[in-house]
């Protein structure tokens, strides 16, 4: 199942969201985003001046996984410098769930997470 078909991401565009940080352990991953939030999301707020949609800091986390493979250490990735001088690591290129395993690709690597529980929340709401 592609992330676009997951209820938890209704009104969220991961392909337009920006990866800010990440880390992983043997049984978990955490990806911090500047999430692209659209009006169909319950978490939508009016965009800030100069933004075409609402952007809010959020976390994608998988906890209690059996195994995590393929996530790069953040210091081994090259950030993108935005016109305003801020840094990010691009977008989540793909995210899917296949047979109970989560698969993510992006600047953070080609990540497979076997099992576990997916959590998605906004930092300012948590």
MARKEDREN-13309 format. One record per atom (N, C-alpha, C): x, y, z; atom name; residue number from 1. Coordinates in Angstrom, 2 decimals. Example, Ala and Ser with C-alpha at 12.3 -4.5 7.8 and 13.67 -1.06 7.14 Angstrom:
<rs>
13.19;-5.69;7.80;N;1 .
12.30;-4.50;7.80;CA;1 .
13.20;-3.30;7.80;C;1 .
12.85;-2.25;7.08;N;2 .
13.67;-1.06;7.14;CA;2 .
12.90;0.03;7.87;C;2 .
</rs>
This chain:
<rs>
0.84;-1.17;0.00;N;1 .
0.00;0.00;0.00;CA;1 .
0.89;1.24;0.00;C;1 .
0.59;2.14;-0.89;N;2 .
1.32;3.40;-0.98;CA;2 .
0.84;4.35;0.11;C;2 .
1.71;5.26;0.56;N;3 .
1.35;6.20;1.62;CA;3 .
0.11;7.01;1.26;C;3 .
-0.12;7.27;-0.02;N;4 .
-1.27;8.06;-0.45;CA;4 .
-2.59;7.39;-0.11;C;4 .
-2.56;6.08;0.11;N;5 .
-3.77;5.31;0.44;CA;5 .
-3.95;5.12;1.94;C;5 .
-3.05;5.67;2.75;N;6 .
-3.13;5.51;4.20;CA;6 .
-3.94;6.66;4.80;C;6 .
-4.93;6.32;5.59;N;7 .
-5.81;7.31;6.20;CA;7 .
-5.03;8.34;7.02;C;7 .
-3.99;7.91;7.69;N;8 .
-3.20;8.81;8.55;CA;8 .
-2.60;9.97;7.77;C;8 .
-2.39;9.81;6.46;N;9 .
-1.80;10.86;5.64;CA;9 .
-2.83;11.61;4.78;C;9 .
-4.11;11.50;5.11;N;10 .
-5.15;12.23;4.37;CA;10 .
-4.85;13.73;4.45;C;10 .
-4.73;14.37;3.30;N;11 .
-4.46;15.80;3.26;CA;11 .
-3.01;16.18;3.48;C;11 .
-2.12;15.20;3.53;N;12 .
-0.69;15.43;3.69;CA;12 .
-0.01;15.02;2.38;C;12 .
0.90;15.83;1.89;N;13 .
1.64;15.48;0.67;CA;13 .
3.10;15.24;1.04;C;13 .
3.48;13.98;1.20;N;14 .
4.86;13.65;1.58;CA;14 .
5.85;14.01;0.48;C;14 .
5.42;14.01;-0.77;N;15 .
6.32;14.36;-1.86;CA;15 .
6.64;15.85;-1.90;C;15 .
5.83;16.65;-1.21;N;16 .
6.05;18.10;-1.12;CA;16 .
6.52;18.50;0.29;C;16 .
6.75;17.51;1.15;N;17 .
7.24;17.76;2.50;CA;17 .
8.76;17.68;2.50;C;17 .
9.40;18.36;3.43;N;18 .
10.86;18.43;3.47;CA;18 .
11.40;17.72;4.70;C;18 .
12.36;16.81;4.47;N;19 .
12.99;16.06;5.56;CA;19 .
13.98;16.99;6.25;C;19 .
13.83;17.12;7.57;N;20 .
14.72;17.99;8.35;CA;20 .
15.77;17.21;9.13;C;20 .
15.37;16.10;9.72;N;21 .
16.25;15.27;10.55;CA;21 .
15.75;13.84;10.54;C;21 .
16.61;12.93;10.94;N;22 .
16.19;11.54;11.13;CA;22 .
17.18;10.84;12.03;C;22 .
16.71;9.73;12.58;N;23 .
17.59;8.82;13.30;CA;23 .
16.91;7.47;13.39;C;23 .
17.69;6.48;13.71;N;24 .
17.13;5.14;13.82;CA;24 .
17.90;4.34;14.85;C;24 .
17.25;3.32;15.31;N;25 .
17.87;2.34;16.19;CA;25 .
17.56;0.97;15.63;C;25 .
17.84;-0.04;16.40;N;26 .
17.60;-1.40;15.94;CA;26 .
16.11;-1.68;15.73;C;26 .
15.26;-0.99;16.52;N;27 .
13.83;-1.29;16.51;CA;27 .
12.94;-0.07;16.27;C;27 .
13.53;1.02;15.76;N;28 .
12.70;2.20;15.51;CA;28 .
13.38;3.15;14.52;C;28 .
12.55;3.97;13.90;N;29 .
13.05;5.09;13.08;CA;29 .
12.22;6.31;13.41;C;29 .
12.81;7.47;13.18;N;30 .
12.12;8.73;13.38;CA;30 .
12.58;9.68;12.27;C;30 .
11.61;10.26;11.56;N;31 .
11.90;11.23;10.50;CA;31 .
11.14;12.51;10.83;C;31 .
11.87;13.62;10.98;N;32 .
11.24;14.91;11.22;CA;32 .
11.06;15.62;9.89;C;32 .
9.87;16.17;9.69;N;33 .
9.50;16.80;8.43;CA;33 .
8.99;18.21;8.62;C;33 .
9.08;18.98;7.58;N;34 .
8.27;20.18;7.40;CA;34 .
7.18;19.67;6.47;C;34 .
6.05;19.24;7.06;N;35 .
5.00;18.55;6.32;CA;35 .
4.13;19.51;5.53;C;35 .
3.83;19.13;4.31;N;36 .
2.93;19.87;3.43;CA;36 .
1.50;19.43;3.74;C;36 .
0.72;20.36;4.31;N;37 .
-0.64;20.05;4.78;CA;37 .
-1.64;20.81;3.91;C;37 .
-2.65;20.09;3.44;N;38 .
-3.64;20.66;2.52;CA;38 .
-5.01;20.74;3.19;C;38 .
-5.94;21.53;2.63;N;39 .
-7.23;21.78;3.29;CA;39 .
-8.02;20.53;3.67;C;39 .
-7.85;19.43;2.98;N;40 .
-8.61;18.23;3.33;CA;40 .
-8.11;17.55;4.61;C;40 .
-7.01;18.04;5.17;N;41 .
-6.50;17.52;6.44;CA;41 .
-7.13;18.27;7.61;C;41 .
-7.41;17.54;8.68;N;42 .
-7.91;18.16;9.91;CA;42 .
-6.85;19.06;10.54;C;42 .
-5.59;18.92;10.11;N;43 .
-4.47;19.66;10.71;CA;43 .
-4.08;20.89;9.89;C;43 .
-4.86;21.18;8.87;N;44 .
-4.57;22.32;8.01;CA;44 .
-4.77;23.63;8.77;C;44 .
-3.88;24.57;8.54;N;45 .
-4.00;25.94;9.03;CA;45 .
-3.73;26.85;7.84;C;45 .
-4.14;28.09;7.93;N;46 .
-3.89;29.03;6.84;CA;46 .
-2.38;29.11;6.58;C;46 .
-1.98;29.10;5.31;N;47 .
-0.55;29.19;4.99;CA;47 .
0.05;30.51;5.47;C;47 .
1.33;30.45;5.80;N;48 .
2.06;31.67;6.15;CA;48 .
2.25;32.49;4.89;C;48 .
2.53;33.74;5.06;N;49 .
2.75;34.63;3.92;CA;49 .
3.86;34.07;3.02;C;49 .
3.59;34.00;1.72;N;50 .
4.57;33.51;0.76;CA;50 .
4.54;32.00;0.55;C;50 .
3.73;31.27;1.32;N;51 .
3.62;29.82;1.14;CA;51 .
2.34;29.51;0.38;C;51 .
2.37;28.48;-0.47;N;52 .
1.18;28.14;-1.24;CA;52 .
0.30;27.12;-0.55;C;52 .
0.81;26.52;0.53;N;53 .
0.00;25.67;1.38;CA;53 .
0.56;25.75;2.79;C;53 .
-0.07;25.09;3.69;N;54 .
0.35;25.07;5.09;CA;54 .
1.53;24.11;5.25;C;54 .
2.58;24.55;5.92;N;55 .
3.70;23.69;6.26;CA;55 .
3.82;23.65;7.78;C;55 .
3.87;22.43;8.33;N;56 .
3.97;22.27;9.78;CA;56 .
4.98;21.18;10.10;C;56 .
5.69;21.36;11.20;N;57 .
6.67;20.35;11.62;CA;57 .
5.93;19.12;12.14;C;57 .
6.39;17.97;11.66;N;58 .
5.74;16.70;11.99;CA;58 .
6.78;15.61;12.13;C;58 .
6.35;14.50;12.68;N;59 .
7.20;13.32;12.88;CA;59 .
6.53;12.10;12.27;C;59 .
7.30;11.34;11.50;N;60 .
6.91;9.98;11.11;CA;60 .
7.81;9.08;11.94;C;60 .
7.19;8.15;12.63;N;61 .
7.95;7.26;13.50;CA;61 .
7.43;5.84;13.35;C;61 .
8.34;4.89;13.35;N;62 .
7.97;3.49;13.44;CA;62 .
8.65;2.96;14.70;C;62 .
7.84;2.43;15.61;N;63 .
8.34;1.91;16.89;CA;63 .
8.09;0.41;16.98;C;63 .
8.85;-0.24;17.82;N;64 .
8.71;-1.68;18.09;CA;64 .
8.88;-2.54;16.83;C;64 .
9.76;-2.13;15.94;N;65 .
10.03;-2.90;14.73;CA;65 .
10.89;-4.12;15.07;C;65 .
10.81;-5.12;14.25;N;66 .
11.67;-6.29;14.41;CA;66 .
13.08;-6.00;13.92;C;66 .
13.16;-5.18;12.84;N;67 .
14.46;-4.90;12.25;CA;67 .
14.38;-3.64;11.39;C;67 .
15.47;-2.86;11.39;N;68 .
15.59;-1.66;10.57;CA;68 .
16.86;-1.79;9.75;C;68 .
16.76;-1.60;8.44;N;69 .
17.94;-1.68;7.57;CA;69 .
17.95;-0.52;6.57;C;69 .
19.13;-0.04;6.23;N;70 .
19.31;0.88;5.12;CA;70 .
19.28;2.35;5.44;C;70 .
19.06;2.73;6.70;N;71 .
19.02;4.16;7.02;CA;71 .
20.43;4.68;7.21;C;71 .
20.76;5.74;6.46;N;72 .
22.08;6.36;6.56;CA;72 .
22.18;7.21;7.82;C;72 .
23.38;7.39;8.30;N;73 .
23.60;8.35;9.37;CA;73 .
23.47;9.73;8.75;C;73 .
22.82;10.64;9.45;N;74 .
22.55;11.96;8.88;CA;74 .
23.82;12.70;8.50;C;74 .
24.88;12.50;9.25;N;75 .
26.12;13.21;8.92;CA;75 .
26.74;12.73;7.60;C;75 .
26.25;11.62;7.05;N;76 .
26.74;11.12;5.76;CA;76 .
25.90;11.60;4.57;C;76 .
24.87;12.40;4.84;N;77 .
24.02;12.91;3.77;CA;77 .
24.33;14.40;3.55;C;77 .
24.18;14.84;2.33;N;78 .
24.46;16.24;1.99;CA;78 .
23.14;17.01;1.97;C;78 .
23.00;18.03;2.82;N;79 .
21.75;18.80;2.82;CA;79 .
21.65;19.71;1.61;C;79 .
20.43;20.08;1.29;N;80 .
20.16;21.05;0.25;CA;80 .
20.04;22.41;0.93;C;80 .
20.62;23.43;0.35;N;81 .
20.51;24.78;0.88;CA;81 .
19.40;25.50;0.10;C;81 .
18.39;25.92;0.81;N;82 .
17.25;26.59;0.19;CA;82 .
17.58;28.08;-0.04;C;82 .
16.83;28.75;-0.91;N;83 .
17.08;30.17;-1.19;CA;83 .
17.09;31.06;0.06;C;83 .
16.32;30.68;1.09;N;84 .
16.29;31.49;2.31;CA;84 .
17.43;31.14;3.27;C;84 .
18.32;30.21;2.84;N;85 .
19.46;29.82;3.66;CA;85 .
19.21;28.61;4.56;C;85 .
17.96;28.17;4.65;N;86 .
17.66;26.99;5.48;CA;86 .
18.15;25.72;4.79;C;86 .
18.33;24.68;5.56;N;87 .
18.78;23.39;5.03;CA;87 .
17.70;22.34;5.21;C;87 .
17.61;21.44;4.25;N;88 .
16.76;20.26;4.39;CA;88 .
17.37;19.15;3.56;C;88 .
16.75;17.99;3.60;N;89 .
17.28;16.82;2.90;CA;89 .
16.30;16.33;1.84;C;89 .
15.65;17.29;1.19;N;90 .
14.73;16.92;0.11;CA;90 .
13.45;16.31;0.63;C;90 .
12.82;15.54;-0.22;N;91 .
11.51;14.97;0.08;CA;91 .
11.63;13.48;0.38;C;91 .
10.55;12.92;0.85;N;92 .
10.44;11.46;0.90;CA;92 .
10.08;11.05;-0.52;C;92 .
10.97;10.33;-1.16;N;93 .
10.75;9.94;-2.56;CA;93 .
9.67;8.88;-2.69;C;93 .
9.66;7.92;-1.77;N;94 .
8.62;6.90;-1.77;CA;94 .
8.44;6.36;-0.36;C;94 .
7.23;5.90;-0.08;N;95 .
6.91;5.28;1.20;CA;95 .
5.75;4.33;0.97;C;95 .
5.96;3.08;1.31;N;96 .
4.90;2.09;1.14;CA;96 .
4.98;1.04;2.25;C;96 .
3.89;0.31;2.38;N;97 .
3.82;-0.80;3.33;CA;97 .
3.51;-2.05;2.51;C;97 .
4.40;-3.04;2.63;N;98 .
4.24;-4.29;1.90;CA;98 .
4.43;-5.44;2.87;C;98 .
3.41;-6.26;3.00;N;99 .
3.45;-7.44;3.89;CA;99 .
3.93;-7.09;5.31;C;99 .
3.40;-6.00;5.86;N;100 .
3.73;-5.61;7.22;CA;100 .
5.08;-4.96;7.40;C;100 .
5.79;-4.66;6.30;N;101 .
7.07;-3.97;6.38;CA;101 .
6.94;-2.59;5.73;C;101 .
7.62;-1.61;6.30;N;102 .
7.61;-0.24;5.80;CA;102 .
8.85;-0.02;4.95;C;102 .
8.66;0.64;3.81;N;103 .
9.77;0.93;2.90;CA;103 .
9.77;2.42;2.58;C;103 .
10.88;3.09;2.87;N;104 .
11.05;4.52;2.65;CA;104 .
12.28;4.74;1.77;C;104 .
12.23;5.71;0.87;N;105 .
13.43;6.13;0.16;CA;105 .
13.51;7.65;0.19;C;105 .
14.74;8.13;0.25;N;106 .
15.02;9.56;0.27;CA;106 .
16.49;9.76;0.55;C;106 .
16.88;10.98;0.89;N;107 .
18.28;11.27;1.19;CA;107 .
18.78;10.47;2.38;C;107 .
17.86;9.98;3.19;N;108 .
18.21;9.19;4.38;CA;108 .
18.50;7.74;4.06;C;108 .
18.33;7.34;2.81;N;109 .
18.66;5.98;2.39;CA;109 .
17.48;5.26;1.77;C;109 .
17.69;3.98;1.54;N;110 .
16.66;3.08;1.04;CA;110 .
16.34;2.17;2.23;C;110 .
15.32;2.54;3.00;N;111 .
15.09;1.98;4.33;CA;111 .
13.98;0.94;4.31;C;111 .
14.24;-0.19;4.95;N;112 .
13.22;-1.22;5.17;CA;112 .
13.07;-1.41;6.67;C;112 .
11.83;-1.39;7.12;N;113 .
11.53;-1.58;8.53;CA;113 .
10.56;-2.75;8.62;C;113 .
11.02;-3.84;9.22;N;114 .
10.20;-5.04;9.34;CA;114 .
9.32;-4.93;10.58;C;114 .
8.00;-4.94;10.36;N;115 .
7.06;-4.87;11.47;CA;115 .
7.06;-3.52;12.14;C;115 .
6.42;-3.45;13.28;N;116 .
6.37;-2.21;14.04;CA;116 .
5.06;-1.46;13.86;C;116 .
4.97;-0.37;14.60;N;117 .
3.77;0.46;14.60;CA;117 .
4.11;1.84;14.04;C;117 .
3.34;2.28;13.04;N;118 .
3.54;3.58;12.42;CA;118 .
2.83;4.66;13.23;C;118 .
3.56;5.76;13.48;N;119 .
2.96;6.92;14.15;CA;119 .
3.27;8.15;13.30;C;119 .
2.30;9.05;13.21;N;120 .
2.48;10.32;12.52;CA;120 .
1.82;11.39;13.37;C;120 .
2.56;12.43;13.71;N;121 .
1.97;13.50;14.51;CA;121 .
2.70;14.81;14.25;C;121 .
2.01;15.88;14.56;N;122 .
2.58;17.21;14.43;CA;122 .
3.23;17.60;15.74;C;122 .
4.41;18.17;15.66;N;123 .
5.19;18.48;16.86;CA;123 .
4.46;19.47;17.75;C;123 .
3.81;20.48;17.15;N;124 .
3.12;21.47;17.96;CA;124 .
1.80;20.98;18.54;C;124 .
1.35;19.78;18.16;N;125 .
0.12;19.19;18.72;CA;125 .
0.43;18.09;19.72;C;125 .
1.68;17.69;19.83;N;126 .
2.03;16.52;20.64;CA;126 .
2.45;16.93;22.03;C;126 .
</rs>
